[in-house]
């Protein structure tokens, strides 16, 4: 599962906005009910400009008693995809990845989705679920979070 970090105050904000913090606090309600509970949580490594992906999944990780794997940098989407596809630690696991939207289409392509869409600039309320179970071919489903007022 792939998701963008919660709302920000603008592309140059290091932290989540108050609305983004609300989304992060609400995330645990989404998993285990509408979406499978992750076994692994990955968030892009904090940069000079952003810690938003880590801040977004911290409440979920706390509730699930999971560590956040943040060793991959924003431009390391190809390395992340290769690890997800080949590292036995991920085999049979449900993985949640929280990333920046500008690199999401590259990550999806690296995971084998043809014609990967571009993540819309103002969209914070979706999760892309990639399923590899049917015929071994990846299939992408766009799931609306429906966690906060105004979410689709």
C-alpha positions as CSV (number, residue, x, y, z in Angstrom):
1,X,0.0,0.0,0.0
2,X,1.3,3.4,-0.9
3,X,0.2,6.7,0.5
4,X,1.2,10.3,0.5
5,X,2.1,12.1,3.8
6,X,-0.6,14.1,5.5
7,X,-1.5,17.7,4.7
8,X,1.2,20.3,4.8
9,X,1.4,24.1,4.9
10,X,3.1,24.1,1.5
11,X,5.8,22.2,-0.3
12,X,8.5,23.8,1.8
13,X,7.0,22.9,5.2
14,X,9.1,20.5,7.2
15,X,6.2,19.4,9.5
16,X,2.6,18.4,8.9
17,X,0.0,21.1,9.2
18,X,-2.7,20.8,12.0
19,X,-5.0,19.1,9.4
20,X,-2.1,16.7,8.5
21,X,-1.7,15.9,12.2
22,X,-5.4,15.1,12.4
23,X,-5.0,12.7,9.5
24,X,-2.0,11.0,11.1
25,X,-4.0,10.5,14.3
26,X,-6.9,9.1,12.4
27,X,-4.9,6.6,10.3
28,X,-5.2,3.7,12.8
29,X,-9.0,3.6,12.1
30,X,-8.4,2.9,8.4
31,X,-6.2,-0.2,8.8
32,X,-7.7,-3.4,10.0
33,X,-11.2,-2.2,9.0
34,X,-11.2,-1.0,5.4
35,X,-7.6,-1.9,4.5
36,X,-5.4,-4.7,5.8
37,X,-3.2,-4.0,8.8
38,X,0.4,-3.4,7.8
39,X,3.1,-5.8,9.0
40,X,5.8,-3.3,7.9
41,X,5.7,0.5,7.7
42,X,8.2,2.3,5.5
43,X,8.5,6.1,5.2
44,X,10.9,8.2,3.2
45,X,13.9,9.4,5.2
46,X,13.7,12.9,6.6
47,X,15.3,15.5,4.5
48,X,16.3,19.1,5.0
49,X,12.9,20.0,3.8
50,X,10.5,17.4,5.2
51,X,9.8,14.9,7.9
52,X,6.1,14.7,6.9
53,X,6.0,11.0,5.8
54,X,7.5,9.9,9.1
55,X,5.2,12.1,11.1
56,X,2.2,10.8,9.2
57,X,2.7,7.1,10.1
58,X,4.1,7.6,13.6
59,X,0.7,7.2,15.3
60,X,-0.1,4.1,13.3
61,X,3.3,2.6,14.1
62,X,2.9,3.3,17.8
63,X,-0.5,1.7,17.9
64,X,0.7,-1.4,16.0
65,X,4.0,-1.6,17.9
66,X,6.0,-1.4,14.7
67,X,9.2,0.4,13.9
68,X,9.2,2.8,10.9
69,X,11.8,1.8,8.3
70,X,13.1,5.2,7.1
71,X,16.4,4.2,5.5
72,X,15.3,5.0,1.9
73,X,15.6,8.6,0.7
74,X,13.0,10.2,-1.5
75,X,14.9,9.5,-4.7
76,X,15.6,5.9,-3.7
77,X,12.3,4.7,-5.1
78,X,14.0,2.2,-7.4
79,X,16.0,0.7,-4.5
80,X,12.9,0.5,-2.4
81,X,10.9,-1.2,-5.2
82,X,13.7,-3.7,-5.7
83,X,13.9,-4.4,-2.0
84,X,10.1,-4.9,-1.8
85,X,10.2,-7.3,-4.7
86,X,13.3,-9.3,-3.8
87,X,14.0,-9.1,-0.1
88,X,12.6,-12.2,1.7
89,X,11.7,-10.0,4.8
90,X,8.8,-8.6,2.8
91,X,7.5,-11.9,1.2
92,X,3.9,-12.5,2.1
93,X,3.8,-9.3,4.2
94,X,1.4,-6.3,4.0
95,X,3.6,-3.3,3.6
96,X,2.6,0.4,3.9
97,X,4.8,3.0,2.3
98,X,4.4,6.7,3.0
99,X,6.2,8.8,0.4
100,X,6.2,12.3,-1.2
101,X,3.7,12.6,-4.0
102,X,6.2,13.9,-6.6
103,X,8.0,10.5,-6.7
104,X,5.0,8.3,-6.2
105,X,4.5,7.6,-9.9
106,X,8.1,6.6,-10.3
107,X,7.8,4.2,-7.3
108,X,4.6,2.7,-8.8
109,X,6.3,2.2,-12.2
110,X,9.3,0.6,-10.5
111,X,6.8,-1.9,-8.9
112,X,5.6,-2.9,-12.3
113,X,2.4,-0.9,-12.8
114,X,2.2,0.1,-16.4
115,X,0.7,3.6,-17.2
116,X,1.2,4.7,-13.6
117,X,-0.8,7.8,-12.8
118,X,0.6,10.9,-11.3
119,X,-0.4,11.6,-7.7
120,X,-2.5,14.8,-7.7
121,X,-0.8,17.8,-6.0
122,X,-3.6,18.5,-3.6
123,X,-4.6,14.9,-2.8
124,X,-3.8,13.7,0.7
125,X,-6.8,11.3,1.3
126,X,-6.1,8.2,-0.8
127,X,-4.1,5.0,-0.5
128,X,-2.9,3.1,-3.6
129,X,-3.2,-0.6,-3.0
130,X,-1.0,-2.8,-5.2
131,X,-2.0,-6.4,-5.3
132,X,0.4,-9.0,-6.8
133,X,-1.7,-12.0,-5.9
134,X,-3.7,-12.5,-9.2
135,X,-1.5,-14.1,-11.9
136,X,1.6,-12.4,-10.4
137,X,0.7,-9.3,-12.3
138,X,0.5,-6.1,-10.2
139,X,-2.9,-4.4,-10.0
140,X,-3.4,-0.9,-8.6
141,X,-6.6,0.1,-6.7
142,X,-7.2,3.7,-5.6
143,X,-8.8,3.7,-2.1
144,X,-10.3,6.8,-0.5
145,X,-9.4,7.1,3.1
146,X,-12.6,8.8,4.3
147,X,-11.1,9.7,7.6
148,X,-11.6,13.5,7.9
149,X,-14.4,15.9,7.0
150,X,-14.0,16.7,3.3
151,X,-12.4,13.4,2.3
152,X,-14.1,11.7,-0.6
